[in-house]
Amino acid sequence: MYIVIVGAGDIGTPLIEIATVGGNEVVVIERDEKRAERAASQYDCLVLQDDATVKETLEEAGAPRADALISTTDQDATNIMICLLAQELEVPEVVSVVHNPEHMSLFRQIGVNTMENPQRLIAEHLYRAVKRPSIVDFMRIGEAAEVFEIRVNRGAPIAGLTLSDAAAEGFIGGDMLIVAIERDGEGEPITPRGSTQLQVDDFLTVYSATGATPEVTDVFGHEEDHD
C-alpha cells in the first residue's frame, strides 16, 4: 500500500514504524524540523517537512495516488482540514486521530474513519484495571454497552451450567450474550450454543448492554469488582 502519514509525534512515530516494517510505501509529512529529521533517519520512508493543511503539500506527498492517508496531529481542527483536502484529492481511505470525544460526530459527518486519542484509551484501560480487575480487555459500544473478556472463577453461579440453563435461571438475560469461549488455552474458540456447558477457568468474550457492572461480573464469580 501507498500510505501518507501526517505527523511524526507520539502517535505518528509508532505508526510509521509499523507501516514501514509491513512493507508499505510510506510518505510522512511533519512540520517540526527535529521530528521530521528523526523520522527520516530512523525509518525507510520519504519525509516532507511541510504543512499538510496546504493542498500542494499533499499533492507533493503523492496523496492523489495514495491508498490511504492517516492524520495524527495533536489538533482536531488541523486533522479535519487535512482529511477534507485528502477527500478532495480522492484518497480512498482517510483516517484520523480524534482528541476531543465531542468532535467524533463531526469527523463521521464528513465521512472520515476515526480513532479516539490513544492516550485517553490507555488511561481508561488503566483506570478499568483498578476499578474492575476481573476485566482483561474491553471495548465500549455507545454510551453503556461493552464487549469484554473475563474468566469463569470457581464458585461462579454459571459454572457447570449450560447456556440454556444459565438463561433459564436468569444469569444470562437479553442484555447479555456470550460471544466466544476459550478453553485450556488451546485450539480455536468454542462457538457458544444452548447446550454448551460453561466450565471453571473458561475465558469468555461477553457482550453486555449495561456494561461490565459489578452485577454482571458477579455472574462469573468476580465479587472483587464491588467498590
C-alpha positions in Angstrom: 0.0 0.0 0.0 0.9 3.6 -0.5 0.3 5.4 2.7 0.6 9.1 3.6 1.1 9.7 7.4 0.7 13.2 8.7 2.6 13.8 11.9 5.6 12.1 13.4 4.9 12.6 17.1 3.9 10.2 19.9 1.1 8.7 17.8 2.6 9.0 14.3 6.0 7.6 15.1 5.0 4.0 16.1 2.5 4.1 13.1 5.4 4.9 10.8 7.4 2.0 12.2 4.5 -0.4 11.8 3.7 0.7 8.3 7.3 0.6 7.0 8.1 -2.7 8.6 4.9 -4.0 6.9 6.5 -3.3 3.6 4.3 -0.4 2.6 5.4 2.6 0.7 5.2 5.4 3.2 5.4 9.2 2.9 5.4 11.3 6.1 4.5 14.9 6.4 5.8 16.7 9.6 6.1 20.4 10.1 8.6 20.2 13.0 12.2 20.1 11.8 13.5 17.8 14.6 10.7 15.3 14.3 11.0 15.2 10.5 14.7 14.6 10.7 14.3 11.9 13.3 11.7 10.0 11.2 13.8 10.3 8.1 16.9 8.9 9.8 15.1 6.0 11.6 12.6 4.7 9.0 12.6 3.7 5.4 10.3 6.4 4.2 10.1 9.7 2.4 9.7 12.6 4.9 8.4 16.1 3.8 9.0 18.9 6.3 5.9 20.9 5.4 2.4 22.0 6.2 -0.1 19.2 5.4 -3.0 21.7 5.5 -1.8 23.1 2.2 -3.2 21.1 -0.7 0.1 21.4 -2.7 1.9 19.6 0.1 -0.4 16.7 0.0 0.0 16.6 -3.8 3.7 16.6 -3.4 3.4 13.7 -1.0 1.6 11.7 -3.7 -1.9 11.8 -2.0 -3.7 11.6 -5.3 -2.3 8.1 -5.9 -2.2 7.0 -2.2 -4.3 4.1 -1.0 -4.7 5.8 2.4 -4.0 8.9 4.4 -3.8 8.9 8.2 -3.7 12.2 10.1 -2.2 12.0 13.6 -1.5 15.7 14.6 -2.4 16.9 18.1 -5.1 19.4 16.9 -8.5 18.2 15.8 -9.1 21.3 13.6 -5.8 20.5 11.7 -6.8 16.9 11.3 -10.2 17.9 9.9 -8.7 20.3 7.4 -6.2 17.6 6.3 -8.9 15.0 5.9 -11.1 17.3 3.8 -8.2 18.0 1.5 -7.5 14.3 1.3 -11.1 13.6 0.3 -10.8 16.4 -2.3 -7.8 14.5 -3.7 -9.9 11.3 -3.7 -7.8 9.3 -1.3 -9.8 6.0 -0.9 -9.2 5.6 2.8 -8.9 8.6 5.2 -8.4 8.0 8.9 -7.7 10.5 11.7 -7.0 10.5 15.4 -9.6 12.5 17.4 -8.5 14.1 20.7 -11.8 15.6 21.9 -14.6 12.9 22.0 -17.1 15.7 21.3 -15.6 16.0 17.8 -16.1 12.4 16.8 -19.5 13.0 15.3 -18.1 15.9 13.2 -15.4 13.6 11.7 -18.1 11.0 11.0 -20.3 13.5 9.3 -17.5 14.3 6.7 -17.0 10.5 6.2 -13.7 10.0 8.0 -12.8 6.9 9.9 -11.7 7.8 13.4 -9.6 6.6 16.3 -10.1 8.1 19.7 -6.9 9.6 21.2 -4.8 6.5 22.2 -3.6 8.3 25.4 -7.1 8.6 26.6 -7.8 5.0 25.7 -4.8 3.9 27.7 -5.8 6.0 30.6 -9.3 4.4 30.5 -7.8 0.9 30.4 -5.5 1.7 33.4 -8.5 3.0 35.4 -10.6 -0.1 34.5 -7.7 -2.3 35.6 -8.0 -0.9 39.1 -11.8 -0.4 39.2 -12.7 -3.7 37.5 -9.7 -6.0 38.0 -11.6 -9.0 36.6 -11.9 -7.5 33.1 -9.0 -8.5 30.9 -9.9 -6.3 27.9 -12.9 -4.3 26.9 -14.4 -2.2 24.1 -17.1 0.3 24.7 -20.0 0.4 22.3 -22.2 3.5 22.5 -22.8 5.1 25.9 -23.2 2.0 28.1 -22.7 -1.3 26.2 -19.4 -3.1 26.3 -17.7 -6.2 24.9 -15.2 -7.6 27.4 -13.2 -10.6 28.3 -13.5 -12.4 31.6 -12.6 -15.7 33.2 -15.1 -18.0 35.0 -14.0 -18.3 38.6 -14.5 -21.3 40.8 -17.8 -20.8 42.6 -19.3 -18.7 39.9 -23.2 -19.1 39.7 -22.9 -20.1 36.0 -20.1 -22.6 36.4 -21.3 -26.1 35.4 -24.4 -24.8 33.7 -25.3 -24.9 30.1 -26.0 -21.6 28.4 -29.7 -22.6 28.2 -29.8 -23.4 31.9 -27.9 -20.1 32.8 -30.5 -18.2 30.8 -33.4 -20.0 32.4 -32.1 -19.2 35.8 -31.7 -15.5 34.9 -27.9 -15.3 35.0 -27.7 -14.5 31.3 -30.6 -12.3 30.1 -31.5 -10.5 26.9 -28.9 -7.8 27.7 -26.0 -10.2 27.8 -24.5 -12.5 25.2 -21.6 -15.0 25.4 -19.8 -14.4 22.1 -16.9 -16.9 22.4 -15.3 -19.4 24.8 -11.6 -20.2 25.1 -10.9 -23.4 27.0 -7.5 -24.7 28.2 -5.7 -22.1 26.0 -5.6 -24.4 23.1 -7.3 -24.7 19.7 -10.0 -22.4 18.2 -12.5 -20.6 20.4 -15.7 -22.5 21.0 -18.8 -21.1 19.4 -21.4 -20.9 22.2 -24.7 -22.8 21.8 -27.5 -23.5 24.2 -26.1 -26.9 25.1 -22.6 -25.6 25.7 -21.6 -26.1 29.3 -19.6 -23.3 31.0 -16.6 -24.5 33.0 -14.4 -23.1 35.6 -11.4 -21.2 34.0 -13.2 -20.8 30.7 -12.2 -17.5 29.2 -15.2 -15.7 27.8 -15.9 -12.9 25.4 -19.1 -11.2 26.6 -21.4 -8.5 25.2 -23.4 -6.6 27.9 -25.8 -3.9 27.0 -25.3 -2.4 30.5 -21.5 -2.7 30.5 -19.3 -4.7 32.9 -21.0 -3.6 36.1 -20.4 -5.5 39.4 -23.8 -7.1 39.0 -22.7 -8.5 35.6 -19.2 -9.7 36.7 -20.7 -11.4 39.9 -22.3 -13.9 37.5 -18.8 -15.0 36.5 -17.6 -15.2 40.2 -15.8 -11.9 40.5 -17.1 -10.2 43.6 -13.9 -8.3 43.9 -15.3 -5.8 41.4 -17.5 -4.3 44.0 -16.3 -0.8 45.2 
